[in-house]
Amino acid sequence: VAVKDGKIYAIDHDGMLRVKYLYRVPGGLRLRSENSEEHPDEVYTGEAASRIRVLGRVFWVSTLLY
């Protein structure tokens, strides 16, 4: 799957399924959470980036407001 910066993807990160905004960086990926104040960006390059498998792009998201 070709990553387009700023789009949401489902990924397999070392066996953990995650949904994150992805951005390409030289030699790797930057993962951003919707709630980035609580969960800061993660940058993975080299060997660490090779353990991230992009499963597909998320095309619809729904949230509940309380």
All heavy atoms as TSV, in Angstrom:
chain	resi	resn	atom	element	x	y	z
A	1	VAL	N	N	0.854	-1.183	0.000
A	1	VAL	CA	C	0.000	0.000	0.000
A	1	VAL	C	C	0.891	1.234	0.000
A	1	VAL	O	O	1.760	1.372	0.853
A	1	VAL	CB	C	-0.920	0.017	1.247
A	1	VAL	CG1	C	-1.719	1.289	1.329
A	1	VAL	CG2	C	-1.821	-1.197	1.249
A	2	ALA	N	N	0.674	2.111	-0.945
A	2	ALA	CA	C	1.438	3.354	-1.026
A	2	ALA	C	C	0.869	4.352	-0.028
A	2	ALA	O	O	-0.318	4.653	-0.045
A	2	ALA	CB	C	1.380	3.917	-2.430
A	3	VAL	N	N	1.712	4.857	0.850
A	3	VAL	CA	C	1.281	5.783	1.901
A	3	VAL	C	C	1.206	7.198	1.346
A	3	VAL	O	O	2.155	7.691	0.743
A	3	VAL	CB	C	2.254	5.734	3.102
A	3	VAL	CG1	C	1.944	6.823	4.107
A	3	VAL	CG2	C	2.209	4.367	3.755
A	4	LYS	N	N	0.051	7.854	1.564
A	4	LYS	CA	C	-0.128	9.266	1.243
A	4	LYS	C	C	-0.090	10.018	2.560
A	4	LYS	O	O	-0.872	9.717	3.473
A	4	LYS	CB	C	-1.455	9.502	0.535
A	4	LYS	CG	C	-1.525	8.894	-0.844
A	4	LYS	CD	C	-2.833	9.240	-1.518
A	4	LYS	CE	C	-2.895	8.622	-2.899
A	4	LYS	NZ	N	-4.161	8.948	-3.561
A	5	ASP	N	N	0.802	10.975	2.668
A	5	ASP	CA	C	0.982	11.714	3.920
A	5	ASP	C	C	-0.336	12.277	4.445
A	5	ASP	O	O	-1.123	12.870	3.692
A	5	ASP	CB	C	1.957	12.875	3.723
A	5	ASP	CG	C	3.397	12.411	3.565
A	5	ASP	OD1	O	3.685	11.251	3.902
A	5	ASP	OD2	O	4.230	13.209	3.119
A	6	GLY	N	N	-0.569	12.070	5.755
A	6	GLY	CA	C	-1.725	12.646	6.426
A	6	GLY	C	C	-2.997	11.843	6.333
A	6	GLY	O	O	-4.023	12.246	6.880
A	7	LYS	N	N	-2.967	10.700	5.671
A	7	LYS	CA	C	-4.143	9.836	5.580
A	7	LYS	C	C	-4.104	8.823	6.731
A	7	LYS	O	O	-3.062	8.560	7.325
A	7	LYS	CB	C	-4.187	9.102	4.237
A	7	LYS	CG	C	-4.251	10.033	3.051
A	7	LYS	CD	C	-5.538	10.828	3.050
A	7	LYS	CE	C	-5.607	11.716	1.815
A	7	LYS	NZ	N	-6.777	12.563	1.807
A	8	ILE	N	N	-5.255	8.221	7.035
A	8	ILE	CA	C	-5.368	7.277	8.148
A	8	ILE	C	C	-5.229	5.854	7.614
A	8	ILE	O	O	-5.870	5.496	6.622
A	8	ILE	CB	C	-6.712	7.440	8.872
A	8	ILE	CG1	C	-6.900	8.874	9.352
A	8	ILE	CG2	C	-6.817	6.467	10.047
A	8	ILE	CD1	C	-8.291	9.160	9.904
A	9	TYR	N	N	-4.399	5.050	8.309
A	9	TYR	CA	C	-4.149	3.677	7.888
A	9	TYR	C	C	-4.271	2.709	9.057
A	9	TYR	O	O	-3.994	3.064	10.204
A	9	TYR	CB	C	-2.732	3.549	7.303
A	9	TYR	CG	C	-2.569	4.287	6.008
A	9	TYR	CD1	C	-2.191	5.627	5.997
A	9	TYR	CD2	C	-2.799	3.657	4.797
A	9	TYR	CE1	C	-2.053	6.317	4.809
A	9	TYR	CE2	C	-2.652	4.350	3.600
A	9	TYR	CZ	C	-2.289	5.676	3.618
A	9	TYR	OH	O	-2.157	6.355	2.441
A	10	ALA	N	N	-4.668	1.476	8.737
A	10	ALA	CA	C	-4.603	0.373	9.685
A	10	ALA	C	C	-3.240	-0.278	9.488
A	10	ALA	O	O	-2.823	-0.541	8.353
A	10	ALA	CB	C	-5.714	-0.634	9.411
A	11	ILE	N	N	-2.516	-0.489	10.590
A	11	ILE	CA	C	-1.178	-1.068	10.498
A	11	ILE	C	C	-1.031	-2.224	11.483
A	11	ILE	O	O	-1.735	-2.302	12.491
A	11	ILE	CB	C	-0.077	-0.015	10.771
A	11	ILE	CG1	C	-0.208	0.581	12.175
A	11	ILE	CG2	C	-0.108	1.083	9.724
A	11	ILE	CD1	C	0.946	1.491	12.575
A	12	ASP	N	N	-0.115	-3.111	11.151
A	12	ASP	CA	C	0.320	-4.175	12.057
A	12	ASP	C	C	1.712	-3.756	12.520
A	12	ASP	O	O	2.654	-3.740	11.736
A	12	ASP	CB	C	0.375	-5.501	11.310
A	12	ASP	CG	C	0.929	-6.641	12.136
A	12	ASP	OD1	O	1.434	-6.405	13.254
A	12	ASP	OD2	O	0.883	-7.788	11.656
A	13	HIS	N	N	1.800	-3.365	13.775
A	13	HIS	CA	C	3.066	-2.873	14.336
A	13	HIS	C	C	3.598	-3.921	15.308
A	13	HIS	O	O	3.233	-3.934	16.469
A	13	HIS	CB	C	2.830	-1.539	15.033
A	13	HIS	CG	C	4.078	-0.881	15.525
A	13	HIS	ND1	N	4.053	0.232	16.297
A	13	HIS	CD2	C	5.389	-1.165	15.341
A	13	HIS	CE1	C	5.281	0.598	16.593
A	13	HIS	NE2	N	6.105	-0.237	16.013
A	14	ASP	N	N	4.435	-4.803	14.791
A	14	ASP	CA	C	5.005	-5.888	15.606
A	14	ASP	C	C	3.917	-6.719	16.280
A	14	ASP	O	O	4.008	-7.045	17.458
A	14	ASP	CB	C	5.951	-5.314	16.660
A	14	ASP	CG	C	7.399	-5.671	16.396
A	14	ASP	OD1	O	7.669	-6.448	15.465
A	14	ASP	OD2	O	8.260	-5.175	17.142
A	15	GLY	N	N	2.829	-7.021	15.545
A	15	GLY	CA	C	1.754	-7.848	16.072
A	15	GLY	C	C	0.638	-7.068	16.749
A	15	GLY	O	O	-0.379	-7.647	17.118
A	16	MET	N	N	0.809	-5.758	16.925
A	16	MET	CA	C	-0.230	-4.924	17.541
A	16	MET	C	C	-0.966	-4.187	16.424
A	16	MET	O	O	-0.336	-3.483	15.618
A	16	MET	CB	C	0.417	-3.926	18.509
A	16	MET	CG	C	-0.562	-3.014	19.180
A	16	MET	SD	S	0.155	-1.975	20.494
A	16	MET	CE	C	1.618	-1.298	19.736
A	17	LEU	N	N	-2.291	-4.362	16.357
A	17	LEU	CA	C	-3.076	-3.673	15.338
A	17	LEU	C	C	-3.358	-2.257	15.807
A	17	LEU	O	O	-3.806	-2.044	16.929
A	17	LEU	CB	C	-4.380	-4.422	15.074
A	17	LEU	CG	C	-4.213	-5.833	14.521
A	17	LEU	CD1	C	-5.571	-6.492	14.357
A	17	LEU	CD2	C	-3.465	-5.809	13.205
A	18	ARG	N	N	-3.068	-1.280	14.934
A	18	ARG	CA	C	-3.225	0.137	15.285
A	18	ARG	C	C	-3.841	0.881	14.108
A	18	ARG	O	O	-3.716	0.450	12.958
A	18	ARG	CB	C	-1.864	0.749	15.611
A	18	ARG	CG	C	-1.096	-0.011	16.674
A	18	ARG	CD	C	0.290	0.514	16.860
A	18	ARG	NE	N	0.231	1.729	17.690
A	18	ARG	CZ	C	1.277	2.483	17.963
A	18	ARG	NH1	N	2.458	2.186	17.469
A	18	ARG	NH2	N	1.165	3.553	18.718
A	19	VAL	N	N	-4.471	2.017	14.413
A	19	VAL	CA	C	-5.004	2.911	13.381
A	19	VAL	C	C	-4.391	4.277	13.646
A	19	VAL	O	O	-4.567	4.854	14.720
A	19	VAL	CB	C	-6.548	2.972	13.426
A	19	VAL	CG1	C	-7.077	3.994	12.438
A	19	VAL	CG2	C	-7.150	1.599	13.151
A	20	LYS	N	N	-3.631	4.795	12.659
A	20	LYS	CA	C	-2.860	6.029	12.844
A	20	LYS	C	C	-2.831	6.840	11.556
A	20	LYS	O	O	-2.983	6.298	10.463
A	20	LYS	CB	C	-1.402	5.707	13.213
A	20	LYS	CG	C	-1.215	4.966	14.509
A	20	LYS	CD	C	-1.383	5.888	15.674
A	20	LYS	CE	C	-1.097	5.184	16.980
A	20	LYS	NZ	N	-1.258	6.074	18.110
A	21	TYR	N	N	-2.592	8.150	11.711
A	21	TYR	CA	C	-2.240	8.987	10.574
A	21	TYR	C	C	-0.782	8.671	10.254
A	21	TYR	O	O	0.054	8.615	11.162
A	21	TYR	CB	C	-2.341	10.474	10.922
A	21	TYR	CG	C	-3.746	10.973	11.134
A	21	TYR	CD1	C	-4.316	10.986	12.395
A	21	TYR	CD2	C	-4.493	11.446	10.054
A	21	TYR	CE1	C	-5.611	11.460	12.593
A	21	TYR	CE2	C	-5.786	11.928	10.242
A	21	TYR	CZ	C	-6.339	11.925	11.508
A	21	TYR	OH	O	-7.612	12.392	11.694
A	22	LEU	N	N	-0.450	8.456	8.980
A	22	LEU	CA	C	0.923	8.139	8.598
A	22	LEU	C	C	1.518	9.254	7.741
A	22	LEU	O	O	0.822	9.872	6.935
A	22	LEU	CB	C	0.985	6.835	7.806
A	22	LEU	CG	C	0.570	5.562	8.521
A	22	LEU	CD1	C	0.845	4.354	7.624
A	22	LEU	CD2	C	1.276	5.401	9.848
A	23	TYR	N	N	2.799	9.469	7.964
A	23	TYR	CA	C	3.584	10.426	7.180
A	23	TYR	C	C	4.917	9.756	6.834
A	23	TYR	O	O	5.520	9.105	7.686
A	23	TYR	CB	C	3.866	11.701	7.982
A	23	TYR	CG	C	2.620	12.473	8.335
A	23	TYR	CD1	C	1.896	12.153	9.470
A	23	TYR	CD2	C	2.178	13.515	7.520
A	23	TYR	CE1	C	0.736	12.853	9.791
A	23	TYR	CE2	C	1.031	14.223	7.840
A	23	TYR	CZ	C	0.317	13.886	8.970
A	23	TYR	OH	O	-0.830	14.573	9.294
A	24	ARG	N	N	5.352	9.926	5.596
A	24	ARG	CA	C	6.641	9.388	5.189
A	24	ARG	C	C	7.747	10.314	5.666
A	24	ARG	O	O	7.613	11.535	5.601
A	24	ARG	CB	C	6.701	9.245	3.674
A	24	ARG	CG	C	5.728	8.196	3.151
A	24	ARG	CD	C	5.601	8.218	1.642
A	24	ARG	NE	N	4.895	9.455	1.276
A	24	ARG	CZ	C	5.242	10.256	0.289
A	24	ARG	NH1	N	6.276	9.973	-0.476
A	24	ARG	NH2	N	4.566	11.355	0.026
A	25	VAL	N	N	8.801	9.736	6.203
A	25	VAL	CA	C	10.012	10.471	6.565
A	25	VAL	C	C	11.177	9.729	5.914
A	25	VAL	O	O	11.033	8.566	5.544
A	25	VAL	CB	C	10.214	10.563	8.113
A	25	VAL	CG1	C	9.075	11.327	8.759
A	25	VAL	CG2	C	10.358	9.201	8.738
A	26	PRO	N	N	12.328	10.376	5.742
A	26	PRO	CA	C	13.453	9.679	5.111
A	26	PRO	C	C	13.786	8.369	5.837
A	26	PRO	O	O	14.073	8.373	7.031
A	26	PRO	CB	C	14.599	10.688	5.234
A	26	PRO	CG	C	13.919	12.017	5.285
A	26	PRO	CD	C	12.645	11.769	6.049
A	27	GLY	N	N	13.636	7.265	5.144
A	27	GLY	CA	C	13.976	5.960	5.698
A	27	GLY	C	C	12.956	5.381	6.653
A	27	GLY	O	O	13.246	4.418	7.346
A	28	GLY	N	N	11.729	5.939	6.700
A	28	GLY	CA	C	10.763	5.385	7.634
A	28	GLY	C	C	9.407	6.054	7.613
A	28	GLY	O	O	8.976	6.604	6.602
A	29	LEU	N	N	8.749	6.008	8.774
A	29	LEU	CA	C	7.385	6.525	8.922
A	29	LEU	C	C	7.237	7.311	10.216
A	29	LEU	O	O	7.877	7.002	11.217
A	29	LEU	CB	C	6.375	5.372	8.981
A	29	LEU	CG	C	6.104	4.583	7.714
A	29	LEU	CD1	C	5.252	3.364	8.037
A	29	LEU	CD2	C	5.403	5.452	6.684
A	30	ARG	N	N	6.350	8.294	10.176
A	30	ARG	CA	C	5.924	8.995	11.400
A	30	ARG	C	C	4.467	8.634	11.616
A	30	ARG	O	O	3.651	8.725	10.702
A	30	ARG	CB	C	6.073	10.508	11.248
A	30	ARG	CG	C	5.579	11.260	12.476
A	30	ARG	CD	C	5.984	12.731	12.481
A	30	ARG	NE	N	5.787	13.407	11.236
A	30	ARG	CZ	C	4.858	14.353	11.030
A	30	ARG	NH1	N	4.051	14.732	11.984
A	30	ARG	NH2	N	4.762	14.928	9.854
A	31	LEU	N	N	4.136	8.197	12.836
A	31	LEU	CA	C	2.779	7.833	13.205
A	31	LEU	C	C	2.216	8.923	14.102
A	31	LEU	O	O	2.874	9.335	15.063
A	31	LEU	CB	C	2.762	6.516	13.984
A	31	LEU	CG	C	2.911	5.216	13.200
A	31	LEU	CD1	C	4.155	5.176	12.359
A	31	LEU	CD2	C	2.869	4.041	14.150
A	32	ARG	N	N	1.015	9.388	13.773
A	32	ARG	CA	C	0.375	10.440	14.567
A	32	ARG	C	C	-0.996	9.951	15.020
A	32	ARG	O	O	-1.735	9.343	14.255
A	32	ARG	CB	C	0.219	11.708	13.735
A	32	ARG	CG	C	-0.578	12.785	14.469
A	32	ARG	CD	C	-0.533	14.096	13.770
A	32	ARG	NE	N	0.772	14.684	14.090
A	32	ARG	CZ	C	1.230	15.799	13.558
A	32	ARG	NH1	N	0.525	16.450	12.668
A	32	ARG	NH2	N	2.400	16.268	13.902
A	33	SER	N	N	-1.326	10.228	16.282
A	33	SER	CA	C	-2.621	9.877	16.844
A	33	SER	C	C	-3.611	11.014	16.648
A	33	SER	O	O	-3.215	12.191	16.557
A	33	SER	CB	C	-2.501	9.609	18.350
A	33	SER	OG	O	-1.716	8.483	18.586
A	34	GLU	N	N	-4.878	10.678	16.626
A	34	GLU	CA	C	-5.926	11.698	16.594
A	34	GLU	C	C	-5.802	12.600	17.819
A	34	GLU	O	O	-5.990	13.799	17.739
A	34	GLU	CB	C	-7.302	11.022	16.546
A	34	GLU	CG	C	-8.468	11.961	16.569
A	34	GLU	CD	C	-8.622	12.764	15.272
A	34	GLU	OE1	O	-8.222	12.284	14.205
A	34	GLU	OE2	O	-9.151	13.882	15.360
A	35	ASN	N	N	-5.497	11.995	18.968
A	35	ASN	CA	C	-5.321	12.745	20.217
A	35	ASN	C	C	-3.820	12.898	20.509
A	35	ASN	O	O	-3.298	12.362	21.467
A	35	ASN	CB	C	-6.055	12.061	21.366
A	35	ASN	CG	C	-5.669	10.605	21.521
A	35	ASN	OD1	O	-5.054	10.015	20.643
A	35	ASN	ND2	N	-6.031	10.011	22.630
A	36	SER	N	N	-3.151	13.697	19.674
A	36	SER	CA	C	-1.693	13.809	19.749
A	36	SER	C	C	-1.192	14.520	21.003
A	36	SER	O	O	-0.011	14.435	21.324
A	36	SER	CB	C	-1.143	14.482	18.493
A	36	SER	OG	O	-1.716	15.753	18.320
A	37	GLU	N	N	-2.065	15.229	21.708
A	37	GLU	CA	C	-1.629	15.836	22.974
A	37	GLU	C	C	-1.351	14.758	24.024
A	37	GLU	O	O	-0.413	14.866	24.801
A	37	GLU	CB	C	-2.682	16.803	23.496
A	37	GLU	CG	C	-2.754	18.090	22.705
A	37	GLU	CD	C	-3.751	19.079	23.280
A	37	GLU	OE1	O	-4.182	18.916	24.432
A	37	GLU	OE2	O	-4.093	20.027	22.557
A	38	GLU	N	N	-2.157	13.720	24.019
A	38	GLU	CA	C	-1.981	12.627	24.979
A	38	GLU	C	C	-0.987	11.581	24.477
A	38	GLU	O	O	-0.271	10.964	25.264
A	38	GLU	CB	C	-3.326	11.957	25.247
A	38	GLU	CG	C	-3.284	10.908	26.340
A	38	GLU	CD	C	-4.654	10.369	26.670
A	38	GLU	OE1	O	-5.658	11.074	26.432
A	38	GLU	OE2	O	-4.727	9.240	27.165
A	39	HIS	N	N	-0.951	11.392	23.162
A	39	HIS	CA	C	-0.058	10.398	22.544
A	39	HIS	C	C	0.789	11.093	21.485
A	39	HIS	O	O	0.347	11.254	20.348
A	39	HIS	CB	C	-0.875	9.264	21.920
A	39	HIS	CG	C	-1.721	8.526	22.900
A	39	HIS	ND1	N	-1.214	7.580	23.750
A	39	HIS	CD2	C	-3.033	8.632	23.190
A	39	HIS	CE1	C	-2.186	7.117	24.504
A	39	HIS	NE2	N	-3.303	7.749	24.192
A	40	PRO	N	N	2.006	11.512	21.828
A	40	PRO	CA	C	2.848	12.251	20.872
A	40	PRO	C	C	3.238	11.401	19.660
A	40	PRO	O	O	3.145	10.174	19.677
A	40	PRO	CB	C	4.073	12.625	21.701
A	40	PRO	CG	C	4.045	11.770	22.901
A	40	PRO	CD	C	2.641	11.313	23.107
A	41	ASP	N	N	3.675	12.090	18.604
A	41	ASP	CA	C	4.096	11.411	17.375
A	41	ASP	C	C	5.192	10.399	17.661
A	41	ASP	O	O	6.014	10.582	18.559
A	41	ASP	CB	C	4.629	12.425	16.364
A	41	ASP	CG	C	3.532	13.290	15.778
A	41	ASP	OD1	O	2.369	13.167	16.190
A	41	ASP	OD2	O	3.848	14.095	14.888
A	42	GLU	N	N	5.194	9.341	16.869
A	42	GLU	CA	C	6.226	8.300	16.943
A	42	GLU	C	C	6.914	8.252	15.587
A	42	GLU	O	O	6.248	8.198	14.562
A	42	GLU	CB	C	5.594	6.944	17.243
A	42	GLU	CG	C	4.735	6.912	18.487
A	42	GLU	CD	C	3.890	5.644	18.574
A	42	GLU	OE1	O	4.395	4.560	18.227
A	42	GLU	OE2	O	2.728	5.757	18.968
A	43	VAL	N	N	8.242	8.265	15.578
A	43	VAL	CA	C	9.004	8.179	14.333
A	43	VAL	C	C	9.800	6.882	14.348
A	43	VAL	O	O	10.502	6.584	15.315
A	43	VAL	CB	C	9.942	9.396	14.163
A	43	VAL	CG1	C	10.779	9.250	12.905
A	43	VAL	CG2	C	9.134	10.678	14.132
A	44	TYR	N	N	9.673	6.119	13.256
A	44	TYR	CA	C	10.369	4.841	13.133
A	44	TYR	C	C	11.165	4.844	11.836
A	44	TYR	O	O	10.634	5.164	10.775
A	44	TYR	CB	C	9.370	3.678	13.119
A	44	TYR	CG	C	8.593	3.561	14.406
A	44	TYR	CD1	C	7.349	4.147	14.540
A	44	TYR	CD2	C	9.138	2.890	15.494
A	44	TYR	CE1	C	6.645	4.055	15.728
A	44	TYR	CE2	C	8.444	2.793	16.689
A	44	TYR	CZ	C	7.196	3.379	16.798
A	44	TYR	OH	O	6.507	3.294	17.977
A	45	THR	N	N	12.443	4.516	11.922
A	45	THR	CA	C	13.307	4.425	10.752
A	45	THR	C	C	14.079	3.113	10.814
A	45	THR	O	O	14.122	2.457	11.853
A	45	THR	CB	C	14.300	5.606	10.686
A	45	THR	OG1	O	15.085	5.616	11.876
A	45	THR	CG2	C	13.574	6.938	10.531
A	46	GLY	N	N	14.695	2.763	9.708
A	46	GLY	CA	C	15.549	1.577	9.647
A	46	GLY	C	C	14.838	0.297	10.041
A	46	GLY	O	O	13.733	0.011	9.583
A	47	GLU	N	N	15.476	-0.474	10.900
A	47	GLU	CA	C	14.944	-1.769	11.343
A	47	GLU	C	C	13.587	-1.628	12.006
A	47	GLU	O	O	12.683	-2.442	11.800
A	47	GLU	CB	C	15.939	-2.444	12.302
A	47	GLU	CG	C	15.441	-3.731	12.936
A	47	GLU	CD	C	15.155	-4.851	11.942
A	47	GLU	OE1	O	15.794	-4.874	10.877
A	47	GLU	OE2	O	14.297	-5.703	12.235
A	48	ALA	N	N	13.389	-0.596	12.804
A	48	ALA	CA	C	12.101	-0.390	13.497
A	48	ALA	C	C	10.977	-0.157	12.490
A	48	ALA	O	O	9.861	-0.663	12.672
A	48	ALA	CB	C	12.209	0.779	14.462
A	49	ALA	N	N	11.250	0.581	11.428
A	49	ALA	CA	C	10.230	0.849	10.404
A	49	ALA	C	C	9.881	-0.418	9.633
A	49	ALA	O	O	8.738	-0.591	9.203
A	49	ALA	CB	C	10.706	1.935	9.453
A	50	SER	N	N	10.825	-1.311	9.480
A	50	SER	CA	C	10.565	-2.546	8.731
A	50	SER	C	C	9.610	-3.478	9.467
A	50	SER	O	O	9.061	-4.395	8.860
A	50	SER	CB	C	11.878	-3.268	8.416
A	50	SER	OG	O	12.440	-3.815	9.586
A	51	ARG	N	N	9.395	-3.244	10.753
A	51	ARG	CA	C	8.461	-4.074	11.527
A	51	ARG	C	C	7.031	-3.538	11.484
A	51	ARG	O	O	6.144	-4.073	12.135
A	51	ARG	CB	C	8.940	-4.190	12.966
A	51	ARG	CG	C	10.259	-4.955	13.091
A	51	ARG	CD	C	10.582	-5.365	14.507
A	51	ARG	NE	N	10.609	-4.252	15.435
A	51	ARG	CZ	C	11.689	-3.573	15.785
A	51	ARG	NH1	N	12.848	-3.880	15.254
A	51	ARG	NH2	N	11.625	-2.594	16.656
A	52	ILE	N	N	6.801	-2.472	10.704
A	52	ILE	CA	C	5.464	-1.903	10.534
A	52	ILE	C	C	4.933	-2.318	9.164
A	52	ILE	O	O	5.566	-2.043	8.134
A	52	ILE	CB	C	5.482	-0.371	10.646
A	52	ILE	CG1	C	5.957	0.046	12.042
A	52	ILE	CG2	C	4.115	0.208	10.333
A	52	ILE	CD1	C	6.183	1.528	12.202
A	53	ARG	N	N	3.787	-2.986	9.161
A	53	ARG	CA	C	3.160	-3.418	7.907
A	53	ARG	C	C	1.851	-2.657	7.740
A	53	ARG	O	O	0.976	-2.713	8.617
A	53	ARG	CB	C	2.911	-4.925	7.931
A	53	ARG	CG	C	2.368	-5.473	6.638
A	53	ARG	CD	C	2.375	-6.979	6.614
A	53	ARG	NE	N	1.579	-7.533	7.689
A	53	ARG	CZ	C	0.446	-8.219	7.508
A	53	ARG	NH1	N	-0.002	-8.442	6.295
A	53	ARG	NH2	N	-0.223	-8.686	8.543
A	54	VAL	N	N	1.725	-1.929	6.655
A	54	VAL	CA	C	0.499	-1.182	6.378
A	54	VAL	C	C	-0.521	-2.159	5.798
A	54	VAL	O	O	-0.291	-2.780	4.766
A	54	VAL	CB	C	0.768	-0.020	5.405
A	54	VAL	CG1	C	-0.515	0.734	5.098
A	54	VAL	CG2	C	1.821	0.925	5.976
A	55	LEU	N	N	-1.664	-2.289	6.497
A	55	LEU	CA	C	-2.698	-3.225	6.072
A	55	LEU	C	C	-3.646	-2.600	5.061
A	55	LEU	O	O	-4.121	-3.269	4.158
A	55	LEU	CB	C	-3.489	-3.713	7.289
A	55	LEU	CG	C	-2.649	-4.397	8.375
A	55	LEU	CD1	C	-3.509	-4.718	9.581
A	55	LEU	CD2	C	-1.985	-5.643	7.834
A	56	GLY	N	N	-3.945	-1.318	5.225
A	56	GLY	CA	C	-4.841	-0.643	4.287
A	56	GLY	C	C	-5.207	0.732	4.790
A	56	GLY	O	O	-4.970	1.087	5.943
A	57	ARG	N	N	-5.831	1.517	3.908
A	57	ARG	CA	C	-6.232	2.879	4.241
A	57	ARG	C	C	-7.622	2.879	4.849
A	57	ARG	O	O	-8.508	2.165	4.389
A	57	ARG	CB	C	-6.202	3.735	2.981
A	57	ARG	CG	C	-6.438	5.190	3.263
A	57	ARG	CD	C	-6.103	6.051	2.052
A	57	ARG	NE	N	-6.683	7.367	2.266
A	57	ARG	CZ	C	-7.697	7.848	1.577
A	57	ARG	NH1	N	-8.217	7.157	0.600
A	57	ARG	NH2	N	-8.186	9.017	1.855
A	58	VAL	N	N	-7.816	3.667	5.880
A	58	VAL	CA	C	-9.126	3.830	6.510
A	58	VAL	C	C	-9.856	4.914	5.730
A	58	VAL	O	O	-9.341	6.013	5.560
A	58	VAL	CB	C	-8.971	4.231	8.001
A	58	VAL	CG1	C	-10.319	4.528	8.621
A	58	VAL	CG2	C	-8.247	3.131	8.766
A	59	PHE	N	N	-11.054	4.605	5.251
A	59	PHE	CA	C	-11.769	5.575	4.416
A	59	PHE	C	C	-12.984	6.171	5.102
A	59	PHE	O	O	-13.610	7.090	4.580
A	59	PHE	CB	C	-12.181	4.952	3.077
A	59	PHE	CG	C	-13.113	3.791	3.209
A	59	PHE	CD1	C	-14.481	3.984	3.210
A	59	PHE	CD2	C	-12.619	2.510	3.325
A	59	PHE	CE1	C	-15.341	2.912	3.335
A	59	PHE	CE2	C	-13.473	1.431	3.447
A	59	PHE	CZ	C	-14.839	1.636	3.448
A	60	TRP	N	N	-13.342	5.680	6.298
A	60	TRP	CA	C	-14.492	6.237	7.014
A	60	TRP	C	C	-14.236	6.147	8.507
A	60	TRP	O	O	-13.803	5.115	9.009
A	60	TRP	CB	C	-15.757	5.472	6.655
A	60	TRP	CG	C	-17.000	6.019	7.261
A	60	TRP	CD1	C	-17.665	7.151	6.896
A	60	TRP	CD2	C	-17.736	5.463	8.344
A	60	TRP	NE1	N	-18.759	7.322	7.689
A	60	TRP	CE2	C	-18.842	6.287	8.582
A	60	TRP	CE3	C	-17.569	4.336	9.139
A	60	TRP	CZ2	C	-19.762	6.054	9.576
A	60	TRP	CZ3	C	-18.492	4.089	10.130
A	60	TRP	CH2	C	-19.576	4.943	10.334
A	61	VAL	N	N	-14.456	7.251	9.213
A	61	VAL	CA	C	-14.247	7.304	10.657
A	61	VAL	C	C	-15.474	7.954	11.285
A	61	VAL	O	O	-16.005	8.929	10.762
A	61	VAL	CB	C	-12.993	8.136	11.009
A	61	VAL	CG1	C	-12.844	8.277	12.514
A	61	VAL	CG2	C	-11.752	7.528	10.407
A	62	SER	N	N	-15.903	7.411	12.405
A	62	SER	CA	C	-17.040	7.986	13.120
A	62	SER	C	C	-16.644	8.183	14.582
A	62	SER	O	O	-15.926	7.356	15.152
A	62	SER	CB	C	-18.239	7.041	13.038
A	62	SER	OG	O	-19.320	7.535	13.795
A	63	THR	N	N	-17.071	9.284	15.170
A	63	THR	CA	C	-16.789	9.517	16.583
A	63	THR	C	C	-18.085	9.864	17.296
A	63	THR	O	O	-19.038	10.366	16.694
A	63	THR	CB	C	-15.799	10.684	16.780
A	63	THR	OG1	O	-16.357	11.863	16.208
A	63	THR	CG2	C	-14.463	10.391	16.145
A	64	LEU	N	N	-18.113	9.569	18.580
A	64	LEU	CA	C	-19.263	9.893	19.420
A	64	LEU	C	C	-18.904	11.070	20.293
A	64	LEU	O	O	-17.847	11.103	20.898
A	64	LEU	CB	C	-19.637	8.698	20.298
A	64	LEU	CG	C	-20.103	7.448	19.576
A	64	LEU	CD1	C	-20.297	6.308	20.568
A	64	LEU	CD2	C	-21.396	7.720	18.846
A	65	LEU	N	N	-19.762	12.048	20.340
A	65	LEU	CA	C	-19.543	13.201	21.205
A	65	LEU	C	C	-20.420	13.043	22.444
A	65	LEU	O	O	-21.597	12.730	22.334
A	65	LEU	CB	C	-19.887	14.504	20.480
A	65	LEU	CG	C	-19.082	14.750	19.214
A	65	LEU	CD1	C	-19.596	16.016	18.526
A	65	LEU	CD2	C	-17.612	14.910	19.542
A	66	TYR	N	N	-19.849	13.264	23.603
A	66	TYR	CA	C	-20.594	13.109	24.851
A	66	TYR	C	C	-21.160	14.425	25.286
A	66	TYR	O	O	-20.621	15.437	25.177
A	66	TYR	CB	C	-19.675	12.569	25.942
A	66	TYR	CG	C	-19.228	11.164	25.666
A	66	TYR	CD1	C	-18.100	10.906	24.902
A	66	TYR	CD2	C	-19.947	10.081	26.160
A	66	TYR	CE1	C	-17.694	9.629	24.642
A	66	TYR	CE2	C	-19.542	8.789	25.900
A	66	TYR	CZ	C	-18.414	8.563	25.150
A	66	TYR	OH	O	-18.017	7.292	24.903
